[in-house]
Amino acid sequence: MEKKLHQLGRIDRNILRVLQRNGRLSIAALAREVGLTTTPCKERVRRLEREGAIRGYHARLDPTWLNAALVVFVQIRLNRTSQDIFEEFARSAGALPEVQECYLVSGNFDYLIKARVADMDAYRKFLGETLLTLPGVQESTSYVAMEQVKETLALPVPY
């Protein structure tokens, strides 16, 4: 059963807002912040997790520590636009550790990829030896990020 945002109560939305800011917060601290006692707060969090409103908890890593400071956005056009080639490309691209995000899009190309690599040499190699060899790839256009202005996974949670 899908839970729509407009069906979430005020307390559930508060829980989502607080956990999105700090997923490591203890249940006791979360309960205090949203105005509940520990047990009902824990039950609400478990329900939100079970129903899929909360997908998981993650550590945010610094890419420079992991030799992945260069961000590249790549437009990919496939040579065919059949369902099987879309599925094959998506499966292959999704398995690449350098690919952080991959979207099937409408417009003049088929997929938009966000990848992270060490530097331009690493990107050249990744593009030539990996991306362009994926199933169905006809051509690509790359955009190298010169400066990161904003990066977030936070979603706006209405009050």
C-alpha positions in Angstrom: 0.0 0.0 0.0 1.5 3.4 -1.0 1.4 6.1 1.5 0.8 9.5 0.0 2.3 12.6 1.7 -1.2 14.2 2.1 -2.2 11.2 4.2 0.6 11.6 6.7 -0.3 13.3 9.9 1.5 16.3 11.4 3.6 14.2 13.8 4.6 11.8 11.1 5.7 14.7 8.9 7.7 16.1 11.9 9.4 12.8 12.4 10.4 12.7 8.7 11.7 16.3 8.8 13.8 15.6 12.0 15.2 12.3 10.8 16.0 13.8 7.4 18.2 16.4 9.2 19.8 13.8 11.6 19.2 10.1 10.9 21.4 9.1 13.8 19.2 10.7 16.4 18.1 8.3 19.2 14.5 7.4 19.5 14.4 9.2 22.9 15.8 12.4 21.4 13.5 12.2 18.4 10.5 11.6 20.6 11.3 14.7 22.7 11.7 16.8 19.5 8.3 15.8 18.0 6.4 15.8 21.3 5.9 12.1 21.9 6.9 9.5 24.4 9.5 6.9 23.3 7.2 3.9 22.6 4.7 5.6 20.3 7.6 7.4 18.5 9.4 4.1 18.0 6.2 2.6 16.6 5.6 5.5 14.2 9.2 5.3 12.9 8.9 1.5 12.4 5.6 2.0 10.5 7.1 4.7 8.3 10.1 2.4 7.6 7.8 -0.6 6.9 5.5 1.4 4.6 8.4 2.9 2.7 8.3 6.5 3.7 11.7 6.0 5.2 13.9 4.1 2.8 17.1 3.9 4.9 19.8 5.7 6.8 23.1 6.6 5.3 26.5 8.2 6.1 27.4 11.1 3.8 30.9 10.6 2.7 33.4 13.2 1.4 34.3 12.2 -2.2 37.8 13.8 -2.0 38.7 11.2 0.7 37.7 8.4 -1.8 39.4 9.8 -4.9 36.0 10.6 -6.5 36.0 14.4 -6.6 35.1 15.0 -10.2 31.4 15.1 -11.0 30.4 14.5 -14.6 26.9 14.6 -16.1 26.5 12.5 -19.2 23.7 12.5 -21.8 23.4 9.1 -23.5 21.5 8.5 -26.7 20.8 4.8 -27.6 20.9 3.5 -31.1 17.5 1.8 -30.6 14.6 2.7 -28.4 13.0 -0.6 -27.7 12.0 -1.8 -24.2 14.6 -4.5 -24.2 17.5 -2.2 -24.9 16.3 0.3 -22.3 16.2 -2.5 -19.7 19.6 -3.8 -20.7 21.2 -0.4 -20.6 19.6 0.5 -17.3 20.7 -2.8 -15.7 24.3 -2.3 -17.0 24.5 1.4 -16.0 23.0 0.7 -12.6 25.8 -1.8 -11.8 28.6 0.7 -12.3 30.0 2.0 -9.0 31.0 5.3 -10.6 27.4 6.0 -11.5 25.6 7.8 -8.7 22.4 8.5 -10.5 20.8 7.4 -13.8 17.6 8.6 -15.3 15.5 7.7 -18.3 14.5 11.1 -19.7 12.4 12.5 -22.4 13.9 14.9 -25.0 16.8 14.7 -27.4 18.6 11.9 -25.5 17.6 8.8 -23.6 19.5 8.7 -20.3 21.1 11.2 -18.0 23.9 9.9 -15.8 25.6 11.5 -12.8 29.0 9.9 -12.3 31.9 10.5 -9.9 35.5 9.7 -10.8 39.0 10.9 -9.6 39.9 13.3 -12.4 39.7 13.9 -16.2 42.0 11.1 -17.0 39.9 8.7 -15.0 36.8 10.1 -16.7 38.3 9.6 -20.2 39.0 6.0 -19.4 35.6 5.5 -17.8 33.8 7.0 -20.8 35.8 5.2 -23.5 36.2 1.8 -21.8 32.9 1.6 -19.9 30.1 4.0 -20.7 30.4 3.9 -24.4 30.5 0.1 -24.4 27.2 -0.3 -22.6 24.4 -2.0 -24.5 22.9 0.2 -27.2 24.9 3.3 -26.7 25.1 5.4 -29.9 26.6 8.7 -28.6 27.2 10.7 -25.5 27.6 14.3 -24.4 29.5 15.1 -21.2 29.3 18.1 -18.9 32.0 18.4 -16.2 30.9 20.1 -13.0 33.3 23.0 -12.2 31.8 23.9 -8.8 29.2 22.3 -6.6 26.6 24.9 -5.6 24.2 22.5 -3.8 23.9 18.8 -3.2 21.2 17.3 -1.1 19.0 14.3 -0.9 16.6 16.1 1.4 13.0 16.3 0.3 10.7 19.2 1.2 8.2 17.9 3.9 5.2 20.3 4.1 4.1 21.5 7.6 
